[in-house]
């Protein structure tokens, strides 16, 4: 079986690409940058709109400033604590614990290979055939693979 050579143009049609990161897309970057700044300006201006009554009432201004200060502090402290906890967990738990059981994966792959051999023919046949129609009774049901793993006691 010969491998097809795929042109870059055809590959661009197949794969998802983002024009923002391509060379020569300066206007796109400028336009998206301006739209981002405008969007954030609208978000910030809504909070400034809430502060307008505070200009006339000193108590309201103090309340809003205290409220937003507390909110920013809580978010910042939460962010820092969660980051520290996640880094600690990654270094001390996930790196030392075996997350992937290679023996189980090999057994699962063997069980799947046997299932595929029984259902669709030997691996050589499956890899080399160019056209194959799967009959309706040979389609894999939603829970077939889960049942295979459960039969093995996994």
KEFIPA-306218 format. One record per residue: x, y, z of N, C-alpha, C in turn. Coordinates in Angstrom, 3 decimals, always signed. Atoms other than C-alpha are relative to their C-alpha. Layout:
REM KEFIPA-306218
X:Y:Z:X:Y:Z:X:Y:Z;
...
END
This chain:
REM KEFIPA-306218
+0.841:-1.175:+0.000:+0.000:+0.000:+0.000:+0.888:+1.241:+0.000;
-0.832:-1.193:+0.122:+1.535:+3.304:-1.082:-0.550:+1.120:+0.869;
+0.415:-1.147:-0.796:+1.491:+6.287:+1.183:-0.188:+1.194:-0.916;
+0.259:-1.186:+0.799:-0.016:+9.395:-0.282:+0.820:+1.158:+0.530;
-0.671:-1.229:-0.400:+1.984:+12.581:-0.266:-1.056:+1.091:+0.041;
+1.003:-1.037:-0.190:-0.107:+15.397:+1.077:+0.693:+1.349:-0.055;
-0.595:-1.331:+0.114:+0.634:+18.975:+0.119:-0.323:+0.822:+1.239;
+0.218:-0.876:-1.147:+0.862:+21.730:+2.691:-1.382:+0.648:-0.078;
+1.313:-0.628:+0.170:-2.258:+23.349:+1.246:-1.112:-0.959:+0.420;
+0.992:+1.009:-0.368:-4.236:+20.123:+1.631:+0.032:-0.244:+1.511;
-0.133:+0.212:-1.438:-2.866:+19.663:+5.151:-0.633:+1.150:+0.772;
+0.633:-1.143:-0.656:-4.011:+23.178:+6.064:-1.516:-0.130:+0.005;
+1.443:+0.219:+0.036:-7.516:+22.182:+4.998:-0.419:-1.064:+1.008;
+0.328:+1.105:-0.904:-7.393:+19.012:+7.102:+0.136:+0.432:+1.457;
-0.283:-0.374:-1.377:-5.857:+20.478:+10.253:-0.628:+1.342:+0.346;
+0.497:-1.282:-0.478:-7.196:+23.309:+12.346:+1.200:+0.914:+0.188;
-1.100:-0.940:-0.169:-4.984:+26.353:+12.165:-0.559:+1.341:+0.450;
+0.400:-1.296:-0.516:-5.096:+29.763:+13.763:+0.802:+1.069:-0.727;
-0.674:-1.026:+0.788:-4.301:+32.709:+11.519:+0.714:+1.021:+0.884;
-0.611:-0.968:-0.911:-3.385:+34.800:+14.568:+1.494:-0.263:+0.146;
-1.395:+0.347:-0.238:-0.088:+32.926:+14.948:+0.813:-0.135:-1.284;
-0.733:+0.046:+1.261:+0.839:+32.932:+11.259:+0.784:+1.284:-0.204;
-0.774:-1.199:+0.337:+3.441:+35.318:+9.920:-0.835:+0.902:-0.894;
+0.658:-0.956:+0.874:+2.165:+38.463:+8.302:-1.442:+0.286:+0.360;
+1.384:-0.265:-0.398:-1.071:+38.685:+10.243:-0.045:+1.144:+1.010;
-0.120:-1.133:-0.919:-0.281:+42.024:+11.869:-1.352:+0.673:+0.213;
+1.293:-0.690:-0.132:-3.669:+43.597:+11.144:-0.979:-0.813:+0.846;
+0.860:+0.851:-0.816:-5.475:+40.622:+12.663:+0.365:+0.138:+1.476;
-0.452:-0.143:-1.383:-3.364:+40.916:+15.815:-0.385:+1.360:+0.561;
+0.359:-1.350:-0.445:-3.961:+44.668:+16.017:-1.499:+0.070:+0.266;
+1.460:-0.046:-0.150:-7.714:+44.263:+15.490:-0.451:-0.773:+1.245;
+0.392:+0.781:-1.173:-8.011:+41.510:+18.097:+0.500:+0.637:+1.293;
-0.502:-0.708:-1.178:-5.850:+43.485:+20.517:-0.906:+1.157:+0.382;
+0.901:-1.133:-0.259:-8.083:+46.540:+20.153:-1.332:-0.499:+0.545;
+1.269:+0.550:-0.489:-11.223:+44.427:+20.593:+0.128:-0.506:+1.440;
-0.221:+0.469:-1.367:-9.732:+42.876:+23.731:+0.028:+1.172:+0.972;
-0.073:-1.186:-0.868:-8.928:+46.286:+25.200:-1.379:+0.629:+0.163;
+1.356:-0.559:-0.080:-12.423:+47.562:+24.357:-0.874:-0.869:+0.906;
+0.794:+0.906:-0.836:-13.986:+44.479:+25.946:+0.317:+0.155:+1.476;
-0.369:-0.162:-1.409:-12.010:+44.830:+29.161:-0.376:+1.388:+0.520;
+0.421:-1.341:-0.406:-12.770:+48.561:+29.229:-1.476:-0.005:+0.374;
+1.432:+0.098:-0.310:-16.480:+47.746:+29.153:-0.205:-0.714:+1.334;
+0.136:+0.736:-1.264:-16.075:+45.220:+31.976:+0.382:+0.885:+1.180;
-0.461:-0.856:-1.101:-14.111:+47.658:+34.150:-0.933:+1.185:+0.187;
+0.869:-1.176:-0.117:-16.428:+50.567:+33.356:-1.296:-0.322:+0.739;
+1.215:+0.341:-0.753:-19.401:+48.659:+34.767:+0.248:+0.108:+1.497;
-0.310:-0.142:-1.417:-17.648:+48.528:+38.124:+0.203:+1.469:+0.366;
-0.153:-1.434:-0.260:-16.720:+52.201:+37.850:-1.370:+0.669:+0.090;
+1.359:-0.530:-0.024:-20.386:+52.924:+37.161:-0.618:-0.190:+1.386;
+0.506:+0.242:-1.349:-21.181:+51.387:+40.544:+0.611:+0.961:+1.015;
-0.679:-0.885:-0.943:-18.708:+53.731:+42.213:-0.457:+1.455:-0.104;
+0.440:-1.389:+0.178:-20.338:+56.921:+40.893:-0.811:+0.504:+1.194;
+0.708:-0.506:-1.188:-22.803:+57.145:+43.817:+0.935:+0.235:+1.185;
-0.947:-0.156:-1.097:-19.835:+56.805:+46.136:+0.690:+1.343:-0.003;
-0.623:-1.321:+0.073:-18.465:+60.095:+44.910:-0.807:+0.992:+0.828;
+0.872:-0.927:-0.718:-21.452:+61.832:+46.448:-0.203:-0.401:+1.457;
+0.199:+0.481:-1.361:-21.689:+59.671:+49.552:+1.279:-0.686:+0.462;
-1.288:+0.500:-0.474:-18.527:+59.042:+51.498:-0.108:-1.424:+0.543;
+0.180:+1.342:-0.557:-19.922:+55.968:+53.281:-0.079:-1.053:-1.108;
+0.142:+0.943:+1.111:-20.849:+54.289:+49.998:+1.348:-0.252:-0.664;
-1.316:+0.142:+0.610:-17.410:+54.946:+48.529:+0.901:-0.878:+0.867;
-0.817:+0.810:-0.905:-15.711:+53.497:+51.604:-0.450:-1.459:-0.023;
+0.518:+1.365:+0.043:-17.997:+50.461:+51.489:+0.479:-0.724:-1.254;
-0.422:+0.635:+1.252:-17.240:+49.750:+47.813:+1.501:-0.275:-0.006;
-1.446:+0.208:-0.032:-13.512:+50.218:+48.295:+0.368:-1.148:+0.935;
-0.255:+1.090:-0.937:-13.518:+47.930:+51.333:-0.453:-1.338:-0.592;
+0.538:+1.226:+0.587:-15.686:+45.356:+49.551:+0.918:-0.538:-1.097;
-0.847:+0.454:+1.106:-13.546:+45.222:+46.401:+1.396:-0.383:+0.480;
-1.303:+0.363:-0.560:-10.349:+45.150:+48.461:-0.056:-1.394:+0.615;
+0.155:+1.323:-0.619:-11.618:+42.166:+50.449:-0.155:-1.077:-1.073;
+0.202:+0.980:+1.074:-12.772:+40.382:+47.283:+1.316:-0.303:-0.703;
-1.283:+0.209:+0.683:-9.410:+40.898:+45.577:+0.958:-0.776:+0.896;
-0.868:+0.733:-0.925:-7.556:+39.707:+48.684:-0.402:-1.469:+0.113;
+0.471:+1.386:-0.116:-9.719:+36.593:+49.026:+0.346:-0.787:-1.265;
-0.313:+0.687:+1.261:-9.284:+35.708:+45.350:+1.500:-0.248:-0.110;
-1.456:+0.148:+0.092:-5.522:+36.302:+45.487:+0.513:-1.064:+0.964;
-0.444:+0.990:-0.989:-5.028:+34.290:+48.683:-0.457:-1.402:-0.404;
+0.498:+1.305:+0.452:-7.216:+31.460:+47.353:+0.838:-0.519:-1.159;
-0.812:+0.380:+1.151:-5.272:+31.424:+44.103:+1.377:-0.490:+0.443;
-1.333:+0.383:-0.464:-1.931:+31.295:+45.898:-0.030:-1.314:+0.778;
+0.085:+1.232:-0.789:-3.022:+28.597:+48.359:-0.277:-1.214:-0.889;
+0.296:+1.117:+0.901:-4.489:+26.408:+45.618:+1.197:-0.343:-0.880;
-1.197:+0.254:+0.800:-1.340:+26.816:+43.524:+1.051:-0.735:+0.819;
-0.975:+0.661:-0.883:+0.901:+25.868:+46.446:-0.434:-1.432:+0.284;
+0.510:+1.344:-0.283:-1.312:+22.897:+47.306:+0.144:-0.908:-1.220;
-0.104:+0.793:+1.221:-1.385:+21.718:+43.689:+1.458:-0.366:-0.295;
-1.419:+0.291:+0.222:+2.406:+22.003:+43.346:+0.510:-1.036:+0.995;
-0.400:+0.974:-1.021:+2.920:+20.128:+46.618:-0.542:-1.384:-0.344;
+0.628:+1.278:+0.345:+0.498:+17.422:+45.538:+0.684:-0.628:-1.216;
-0.673:+0.512:+1.198:+2.206:+17.099:+42.161:+1.368:-0.571:+0.353;
-1.360:+0.438:-0.331:+5.703:+16.825:+43.653:+0.010:-1.209:+0.926;
-0.081:+1.022:-1.043:+4.920:+14.589:+46.617:-0.952:-1.172:-0.173;
+0.960:+1.092:+0.144:+1.974:+12.489:+45.518:+0.045:-0.583:-1.408;
+0.145:+0.509:+1.359:+1.643:+12.225:+41.766:+1.306:-0.528:-0.581;
-1.270:+0.488:+0.530:+5.346:+11.810:+41.009:+0.419:-1.305:+0.659;
-0.404:+1.198:-0.725:+5.746:+9.069:+43.628:-0.997:-1.138:-0.158;
+1.046:+1.002:+0.127:+2.487:+7.259:+43.012:-0.054:-0.498:-1.442;
+0.142:+0.555:+1.343:+2.095:+4.924:+40.064:-1.419:+0.305:-0.470;
+1.304:-0.426:+0.490:-0.709:+6.537:+38.148:-0.505:-0.968:-1.065;
+0.373:+0.899:+1.087:-0.667:+4.180:+35.174:+0.533:-1.389:+0.324;
-0.387:+1.380:-0.238:-0.622:+0.451:+35.735:+0.262:-0.647:-1.356;
-0.370:+0.501:+1.325:+1.291:-0.852:+32.720:-0.468:-1.435:-0.214;
+0.465:+1.386:+0.141:+0.377:-4.473:+33.412:-1.481:-0.041:-0.364;
+1.431:-0.033:+0.290:-3.317:-3.643:+33.428:-0.259:+0.488:-1.421;
+0.172:-0.518:+1.359:-2.974:-1.653:+30.216:+0.338:-1.081:-1.019;
-0.364:+1.084:+0.917:-1.193:-4.561:+28.524:-1.087:-1.070:-0.046;
+1.074:+0.999:-0.031:-3.896:-6.976:+29.674:-1.244:+0.510:-0.717;
+1.152:-0.583:+0.692:-6.607:-4.620:+28.471:+0.210:-0.003:-1.509;
-0.294:+0.000:+1.433:-4.892:-4.275:+25.097:-0.091:-1.406:-0.582;
+0.103:+1.388:+0.465:-4.601:-8.059:+24.799:-1.461:-0.426:-0.116;
+1.422:+0.360:+0.031:-8.276:-8.486:+25.661:-0.699:+0.678:-1.173;
+0.601:-0.701:+1.136:-9.246:-5.851:+23.107:+0.439:-0.613:-1.322;
-0.506:+0.608:+1.233:-7.038:-7.439:+20.470:-0.714:-1.324:-0.279;
+0.744:+1.254:+0.168:-8.710:-10.814:+21.063:-1.434:+0.280:-0.446;
+1.369:-0.378:+0.360:-12.107:-9.160:+20.860:-0.065:+0.443:-1.460;
-0.028:-0.480:+1.385:-11.189:-7.398:+17.603:+0.263:-1.152:-0.971;
-0.271:+1.160:+0.858:-9.747:-10.630:+16.152:-1.268:-0.822:-0.204;
+1.231:+0.787:+0.075:-12.960:-12.463:+16.958:-1.063:+0.729:-0.827;
+1.075:-0.780:+0.611:-15.186:-9.658:+15.714:+0.280:+0.388:-1.453;
-0.302:-0.585:+1.309:-13.346:-8.287:+12.669:+1.090:-0.729:-0.783;
-1.054:+0.731:+0.704:-10.648:-10.802:+11.729:+1.367:+0.312:+0.587;
-1.365:-0.150:-0.515:-6.926:-11.084:+12.357:+0.555:+1.399:-0.284;
-0.582:-1.344:+0.086:-4.781:-7.979:+12.767:+0.591:+0.275:-1.381;
-0.581:-0.189:+1.337:-2.917:-8.498:+9.482:-1.084:+0.338:-1.017;
+1.112:-0.254:+0.913:-6.212:-8.622:+7.634:-0.553:+1.412:+0.210;
+0.572:-1.324:-0.298:-7.527:-5.511:+9.400:+0.915:+1.125:-0.465;
-0.946:-1.057:+0.367:-4.367:-3.522:+8.696:+0.171:+0.127:-1.513;
-0.309:-0.014:+1.429:-4.030:-4.483:+5.034:-1.211:+0.131:-0.907;
+1.187:-0.073:+0.848:-7.610:-4.478:+3.806:-0.268:+1.458:-0.368;
+0.251:-1.363:+0.447:-8.552:-1.443:+1.755:-1.473:+0.377:+0.111;
+1.428:-0.285:-0.060:-12.321:-1.768:+1.861:-0.669:-1.116:+0.780;
+0.624:+1.006:-0.850:-14.398:-3.520:+4.489:-1.336:+0.537:+0.476;
+1.326:-0.392:-0.477:-18.070:-3.406:+5.342:-0.289:-0.790:+1.270;
+0.334:+0.633:-1.269:-19.021:-4.113:+8.934:-1.501:-0.225:+0.021;
+1.428:+0.292:-0.064:-22.334:-5.872:+9.218:-0.576:+0.551:+1.301;
+0.659:-0.643:-1.143:-24.858:-4.490:+11.676:+0.217:-0.771:+1.296;
-0.163:+0.777:-1.235:-24.480:-7.370:+14.143:+1.430:+0.032:+0.529;
-1.392:-0.082:-0.455:-20.697:-6.816:+14.304:+0.372:+1.387:+0.528;
-0.283:-1.320:-0.558:-20.940:-3.164:+15.309:+0.219:-0.110:+1.503;
-0.309:+0.021:-1.429:-19.546:-2.460:+18.751:-1.056:+0.817:+0.732;
+1.005:-0.702:-0.801:-22.234:-1.565:+21.263:+0.702:+0.940:+0.980;
-0.562:-1.000:-0.907:-21.738:+1.262:+23.725:+0.712:-0.610:+1.200;
-0.559:+0.557:-1.231:-20.945:-1.028:+26.639:+0.822:-1.267:-0.225;
-0.748:+1.235:+0.267:-19.084:-3.908:+24.918:+1.398:+0.019:+0.611;
-1.379:-0.061:-0.493:-15.584:-2.758:+25.825:+0.017:+0.041:+1.525;
+0.095:-0.017:-1.462:-16.605:-2.002:+29.403:-0.270:-1.402:+0.530;
+0.296:+1.376:-0.417:-18.017:-5.520:+29.665:+1.231:-0.892:-0.113;
-1.230:+0.789:+0.150:-14.754:-6.992:+28.373:+0.911:+0.226:+1.198;
-0.863:-0.304:-1.142:-12.814:-5.213:+31.099:-0.606:-0.528:+1.300;
+0.653:+0.493:-1.219:-15.388:-6.153:+33.755:+0.084:-1.517:+0.116;
-0.117:+1.459:-0.030:-15.240:-9.847:+32.786:+1.360:-0.427:+0.525;
-1.352:+0.316:-0.454:-11.527:-9.775:+33.494:+0.207:+0.388:+1.452;
-0.118:-0.386:-1.403:-12.179:-8.334:+36.957:+0.702:+1.320:+0.204;
-0.673:-1.307:-0.108:-10.742:-4.896:+36.249:-0.954:+1.030:+0.544;
END
